[in-house]
Amino acid sequence: MNAFTAAAVKPAPAVNQPAQNMTQQTNNPLRLPNDRWSALEIAFWLLPVAAYFAFPGYLVLISQIMIVGLFALSLDLLLGYAGIVSLGHAAFFGLGAYTAGLLSVHGWSEPLSGLLAGAAVAGLAGFIMSFLVVRGQDLTRLMVTLGIGLMLFEAANKASFLTGGVDGLSGMAVGKLFGAFEFDLNGNVAYCYSLAVLFIVFVLLRRVVKSPFGLSLIGIREGARRMPALGVNVNRRLAAAFTLAATVAGLAGALLAQTTQFVGLDSLGFPRSAELLIMLVLGGTGRLYGALIGAAVFMLAQDYISGLNPAYWQFYIGLLLVAIVLFARGGILGGLEKLAARFTRKEQA
């Protein structure tokens, strides 16, 4: 538990610490950030490998959990590290999904290029919208992102001849992965595909948040007015973070579209953005692993509770959220961190 706490549950440092670390790493720009993996981190990533063999009947559900976890990672970069609250992050998820879906419907069925195309379109949209978002403060950013999400949702609904409207975009035909692996009904290929994409993106984001750029985002979150004294262009860094988060969200949307071979209008909707915030609160923001754990807990709880009580499952999800916020500040990982610190003090005493 101590190794995992040190590597993954570690809270965001104060503003003077990222500023100091950023200055030290900037002096040697060719040096890669320290990305040594702990034993518990390795064990964490072996869990989905074991689940593939242990739960063959739940591969579709687990693959969707991994995709939503990838989506949650994008918001964690934006909220947990850059400190930008967004209520319209699903807009980029939906853009990526519709891009991959429309390419497939119109004859381009190669999955990897469709995946990258979805990420590119969402990233471009995020770059354009970032200039509106970073200019304001918390409430302004909240309203701007919400407005962007609502506009894209209604635009997709209006263009039903292209998107399918409320009926969704169907008729997708995704080709074989690497020309050899066909997506099957049992979800074997989709599972491996989702896990590979999630792991690759996680490794990249892990390096980003430990780099001088990631440390500068933490510094901006903790005290944006101090960062210009270190030569940091605050708006430029926030715009870059917003663009990167939109790109990852678009990648997640394209991945979901390809593995399910369907794109619904709800992929752009406000409820998806709200659920994403709930997942981050459950898992813990600013930790990366919190996004993955929060997504897993939320989706497993939703699947189990809705099976018990389809009409009132949201009541129990809300109860779980309230309990986490009141008794485990910092989410599940924050609560684990406090327990680990308490046991450590007892051992030392």
C-alpha positions as CSV (number, residue, x, y, z in Angstrom):
1,M,0.0,0.0,0.0
2,N,2.9,2.4,0.8
3,A,4.4,2.0,-2.7
4,F,1.1,2.6,-4.4
5,T,0.5,5.6,-2.2
6,A,3.9,7.1,-3.0
7,A,3.5,6.7,-6.7
8,A,-0.2,7.1,-7.5
9,V,-2.1,8.5,-4.5
10,K,0.4,11.3,-3.8
11,P,-1.5,14.6,-3.4
12,A,-0.7,17.5,-5.6
13,P,2.3,19.5,-4.2
14,A,2.1,23.1,-3.1
15,V,2.8,25.8,-5.6
16,N,6.4,26.4,-4.5
17,Q,7.3,22.7,-4.9
18,P,6.3,22.4,-8.6
19,A,7.9,25.7,-9.4
20,Q,11.2,24.5,-7.8
21,N,11.0,21.1,-9.6
22,M,10.1,22.8,-12.9
23,T,13.1,25.1,-12.6
24,Q,15.4,22.2,-11.9
25,Q,14.1,20.0,-14.8
26,T,14.1,23.0,-17.2
27,N,17.9,23.3,-16.7
28,N,18.3,19.9,-18.3
29,P,15.6,19.8,-21.0
30,L,16.8,16.5,-22.5
31,R,16.3,14.7,-19.2
32,L,13.1,12.5,-19.1
33,P,10.9,12.8,-16.0
34,N,11.2,10.1,-13.4
35,D,8.7,7.5,-14.4
36,R,9.8,4.5,-12.3
37,W,6.9,2.1,-11.7
38,S,6.2,0.7,-8.3
39,A,5.3,-2.9,-7.7
40,L,1.6,-2.0,-6.9
41,E,1.3,0.1,-10.1
42,I,2.5,-2.9,-12.1
43,A,0.0,-5.1,-10.2
44,F,-2.8,-2.6,-11.0
45,W,-2.2,-3.0,-14.7
46,L,-2.0,-6.7,-14.4
47,L,-5.6,-6.7,-13.0
48,P,-7.3,-6.2,-16.4
49,V,-5.1,-8.9,-17.9
50,A,-6.2,-11.3,-15.2
51,A,-9.8,-10.2,-15.6
52,Y,-9.7,-11.2,-19.3
53,F,-9.3,-14.8,-18.2
54,A,-11.2,-14.7,-15.0
55,F,-14.4,-13.0,-16.3
56,P,-14.9,-14.0,-20.0
57,G,-18.6,-13.2,-19.8
58,Y,-18.0,-9.6,-18.8
59,L,-15.5,-8.5,-21.4
60,V,-17.9,-6.0,-23.0
61,L,-18.6,-4.3,-19.7
62,I,-14.9,-4.2,-18.7
63,S,-13.9,-2.8,-22.0
64,Q,-16.4,0.0,-21.7
65,I,-15.1,0.7,-18.2
66,M,-11.6,1.1,-19.7
67,I,-12.9,3.4,-22.3
68,V,-14.8,5.6,-19.8
69,G,-11.6,5.5,-17.7
70,L,-9.7,6.9,-20.6
71,F,-12.3,9.6,-21.0
72,A,-12.0,10.4,-17.2
73,L,-8.2,10.7,-17.6
74,S,-8.8,13.5,-20.1
75,L,-10.9,15.5,-17.6
76,D,-8.4,14.8,-14.8
77,L,-5.7,16.4,-16.8
78,L,-8.0,19.4,-17.3
79,L,-9.5,19.6,-13.8
80,G,-7.1,17.8,-11.5
81,Y,-3.9,19.4,-12.9
82,A,-4.8,22.6,-14.8
83,G,-7.7,23.5,-12.4
84,I,-10.2,24.1,-15.3
85,V,-13.7,23.0,-14.4
86,S,-15.7,21.8,-17.4
87,L,-19.3,20.9,-17.8
88,G,-19.1,20.3,-21.5
89,H,-16.2,17.9,-21.9
90,A,-18.6,15.4,-23.5
91,A,-18.6,17.6,-26.6
92,F,-15.1,16.4,-27.5
93,F,-16.0,12.8,-26.7
94,G,-18.9,13.0,-29.0
95,L,-16.9,14.7,-31.8
96,G,-14.4,11.9,-31.7
97,A,-17.2,9.3,-31.7
98,Y,-19.0,10.9,-34.6
99,T,-15.8,11.3,-36.6
100,A,-14.9,7.6,-36.3
101,G,-18.5,6.6,-36.9
102,L,-19.0,8.8,-40.0
103,L,-15.7,7.6,-41.5
104,S,-16.9,4.0,-41.0
105,V,-20.3,4.6,-42.4
106,H,-18.9,6.2,-45.5
107,G,-16.5,3.4,-46.3
108,W,-13.3,4.0,-44.3
109,S,-13.3,1.1,-41.9
110,E,-9.6,0.8,-40.9
111,P,-9.8,1.2,-37.1
112,L,-6.4,2.8,-36.2
113,S,-6.7,5.6,-38.7
114,G,-10.3,6.2,-37.7
115,L,-9.2,6.4,-34.0
116,L,-6.5,9.0,-34.8
117,A,-8.9,10.9,-37.0
118,G,-11.4,11.2,-34.1
119,A,-8.6,12.4,-31.7
120,A,-7.4,14.9,-34.3
121,V,-10.9,16.4,-34.9
122,A,-11.6,16.7,-31.2
123,G,-8.1,18.2,-30.6
124,L,-8.6,20.8,-33.3
125,A,-11.9,21.7,-31.8
126,G,-10.4,21.9,-28.4
127,F,-7.6,24.2,-29.6
128,I,-10.1,26.6,-31.2
129,M,-12.3,26.6,-28.1
130,S,-9.4,26.9,-25.7
131,F,-9.0,30.6,-26.5
132,L,-12.5,31.2,-25.2
133,V,-12.1,29.1,-22.1
134,V,-8.8,30.2,-20.7
135,R,-9.6,33.9,-20.8
136,G,-12.1,33.6,-18.0
137,Q,-12.1,32.4,-14.4
138,D,-13.9,29.5,-12.8
139,L,-17.5,30.5,-13.2
140,T,-16.9,31.9,-16.7
141,R,-15.1,28.7,-17.8
142,L,-17.9,26.6,-16.4
143,M,-20.5,28.5,-18.4
144,V,-18.5,28.6,-21.6
145,T,-17.8,24.9,-21.6
146,L,-21.4,24.2,-20.7
147,G,-22.6,26.4,-23.6
148,I,-20.2,24.8,-26.0
149,G,-21.5,21.4,-25.1
150,L,-25.1,22.4,-25.4
151,M,-24.6,24.0,-28.8
152,L,-22.8,20.9,-30.2
153,F,-25.5,18.7,-28.9
154,E,-28.3,20.7,-30.6
155,A,-26.3,21.0,-33.8
156,A,-25.9,17.2,-33.9
157,N,-29.6,16.8,-33.2
158,K,-30.5,19.3,-36.0
159,A,-28.2,17.6,-38.5
160,S,-30.1,14.3,-38.2
161,F,-29.5,13.6,-41.9
162,L,-25.8,13.2,-41.0
163,T,-25.7,12.0,-37.4
164,G,-29.0,10.0,-37.2
165,G,-30.4,12.4,-34.6
166,V,-32.1,10.7,-31.6
167,D,-31.9,7.4,-33.4
168,G,-28.2,7.5,-33.4
169,L,-25.6,6.7,-36.1
170,S,-25.9,3.1,-37.1
171,G,-24.6,1.0,-40.0
172,M,-21.0,1.2,-38.9
173,A,-18.6,-1.5,-40.3
174,V,-15.3,-1.5,-38.5
175,G,-12.6,-3.5,-40.3
176,K,-10.1,-5.9,-38.9
177,L,-7.5,-4.6,-36.5
178,F,-4.1,-4.7,-38.2
179,G,-5.9,-6.5,-41.0
180,A,-6.0,-9.8,-39.0
181,F,-8.2,-9.4,-35.9
182,E,-11.9,-9.1,-36.5
183,F,-14.2,-7.5,-33.8
184,D,-16.3,-10.3,-32.4
185,L,-19.6,-10.4,-30.5
186,N,-17.8,-11.7,-27.4
187,G,-15.7,-8.6,-27.2
188,N,-12.3,-10.3,-27.1
189,V,-10.6,-8.1,-29.7
190,A,-12.4,-4.9,-28.4
191,Y,-11.1,-5.8,-24.9
192,C,-7.5,-6.1,-26.0
193,Y,-7.8,-3.0,-28.2
194,S,-9.3,-0.9,-25.4
195,L,-6.7,-2.0,-22.9
196,A,-3.8,-1.3,-25.3
197,V,-5.0,2.2,-26.1
198,L,-5.7,3.0,-22.5
199,F,-2.3,1.9,-21.3
200,I,-0.4,3.7,-24.1
201,V,-2.3,7.0,-23.4
202,F,-1.8,6.6,-19.6
203,V,1.9,6.2,-20.0
204,L,2.1,9.3,-22.2
205,L,-0.1,11.3,-19.7
206,R,2.0,10.0,-16.8
207,R,5.1,11.5,-18.4
208,V,3.3,14.7,-19.2
209,V,2.2,15.4,-15.6
210,K,5.7,14.6,-14.3
211,S,7.4,16.9,-16.8
212,P,8.1,20.6,-16.4
213,F,4.9,21.2,-18.3
214,G,2.8,19.2,-15.9
215,L,4.5,20.8,-12.9
216,S,3.7,24.2,-14.4
217,L,0.0,23.2,-14.6
218,I,0.0,22.3,-10.9
219,G,1.6,25.7,-10.2
220,I,-1.0,27.5,-12.2
221,R,-3.8,25.6,-10.4
222,E,-2.4,26.5,-7.0
223,G,-1.4,30.1,-7.8
224,A,-1.7,31.4,-11.3
225,R,-0.6,34.9,-10.4
226,R,2.8,33.7,-9.3
227,M,3.7,31.7,-12.3
228,P,4.5,34.6,-14.7
229,A,7.4,35.4,-12.4
230,L,9.0,32.1,-13.5
231,G,8.5,33.0,-17.1
232,V,5.4,30.9,-17.6
233,N,2.8,32.0,-20.1
234,V,-0.3,31.0,-18.2
235,N,-2.9,31.2,-21.0
236,R,-0.6,29.4,-23.4
237,R,-0.1,26.5,-20.9
238,L,-3.8,26.3,-20.2
239,A,-4.7,26.3,-23.9
240,A,-2.2,23.5,-24.5
241,A,-3.7,21.5,-21.6
242,F,-7.2,22.1,-22.9
243,T,-6.2,20.9,-26.3
244,L,-4.5,17.8,-25.0
245,A,-7.5,16.9,-22.8
246,A,-9.9,17.4,-25.8
247,T,-7.7,15.1,-27.9
248,V,-7.7,12.3,-25.3
249,A,-11.5,12.7,-24.9
250,G,-11.9,12.4,-28.7
251,L,-9.8,9.3,-28.7
252,A,-12.0,7.8,-26.0
253,G,-15.1,8.7,-28.0
254,A,-13.7,7.2,-31.2
255,L,-12.7,4.0,-29.3
256,L,-16.2,3.6,-27.9
257,A,-17.8,4.1,-31.4
258,Q,-15.5,1.5,-32.9
259,T,-16.0,-1.2,-30.2
260,T,-19.8,-0.8,-30.0
261,Q,-20.2,0.1,-33.7
262,F,-22.8,2.7,-32.8
263,V,-22.9,6.4,-31.9
264,G,-25.7,7.9,-29.9
265,L,-26.6,11.5,-29.5
266,D,-26.1,11.1,-25.7
267,S,-22.3,11.0,-26.4
268,L,-22.5,14.8,-26.7
269,G,-25.0,15.3,-23.8
270,F,-24.7,17.1,-20.5
271,P,-25.4,14.0,-18.4
272,R,-22.2,12.3,-19.7
273,S,-20.2,15.4,-18.6
274,A,-21.9,15.4,-15.2
275,E,-21.2,11.6,-14.7
276,L,-17.6,12.2,-15.6
277,L,-17.2,14.8,-12.8
278,I,-18.8,12.3,-10.4
279,M,-16.3,9.7,-11.4
280,L,-13.4,12.0,-10.7
281,V,-14.9,13.0,-7.3
282,L,-15.2,9.3,-6.4
283,G,-11.7,8.4,-7.4
284,G,-9.8,11.6,-6.5
285,T,-8.6,14.4,-8.8
286,G,-5.1,15.2,-9.7
287,R,-3.8,11.6,-9.5
288,L,-4.6,9.9,-12.9
289,Y,-5.3,6.6,-11.1
290,G,-8.2,8.3,-9.4
291,A,-9.9,8.7,-12.8
292,L,-9.5,5.0,-13.6
293,I,-10.7,3.9,-10.1
294,G,-13.6,6.4,-10.1
295,A,-14.7,5.2,-13.5
296,A,-14.6,1.6,-12.5
297,V,-16.4,2.1,-9.2
298,F,-19.1,4.2,-10.8
299,M,-19.8,1.9,-13.7
300,L,-19.8,-1.3,-11.6
301,A,-22.0,0.3,-9.0
302,Q,-24.4,1.6,-11.7
303,D,-24.5,-1.9,-13.4
304,Y,-25.1,-3.7,-10.1
305,I,-27.6,-1.2,-8.5
306,S,-29.6,-0.7,-11.6
307,G,-30.0,-4.5,-11.8
308,L,-31.4,-4.5,-8.3
309,N,-33.6,-1.4,-8.6
310,P,-33.9,0.0,-12.2
311,A,-36.1,2.9,-11.2
312,Y,-34.2,4.4,-8.3
313,W,-30.6,3.4,-8.8
314,Q,-29.5,7.1,-9.0
315,F,-30.5,7.5,-5.3
316,Y,-27.9,5.0,-4.2
317,I,-25.2,6.4,-6.5
318,G,-25.9,9.8,-4.9
319,L,-25.7,8.3,-1.4
320,L,-22.3,6.8,-2.4
321,L,-21.1,10.1,-3.7
322,V,-22.2,11.9,-0.5
323,A,-20.4,9.3,1.7
324,I,-17.2,9.6,-0.3
325,V,-17.2,13.4,-0.1
326,L,-17.9,13.5,3.6
327,F,-15.7,10.7,4.9
328,A,-12.9,10.4,2.3
329,R,-11.8,13.8,1.1
330,G,-9.8,13.5,-2.0
331,G,-11.9,10.6,-3.2
332,I,-11.2,6.9,-2.7
333,L,-7.5,7.4,-3.2
334,G,-7.4,10.3,-0.8
335,G,-9.1,8.0,1.8
336,L,-6.6,5.3,1.2
337,E,-3.8,7.8,1.5
338,K,-5.1,8.8,5.0
339,L,-5.4,5.2,6.1
340,A,-1.9,4.4,5.0
341,A,-0.5,7.5,6.8
342,R,-2.4,6.5,10.0
343,F,-1.0,2.9,9.9
344,T,2.4,4.3,9.2
345,R,2.2,6.6,12.3
346,K,1.0,3.7,14.4
347,E,4.0,1.5,13.3
348,Q,6.4,4.3,14.0
349,A,4.9,4.8,17.5
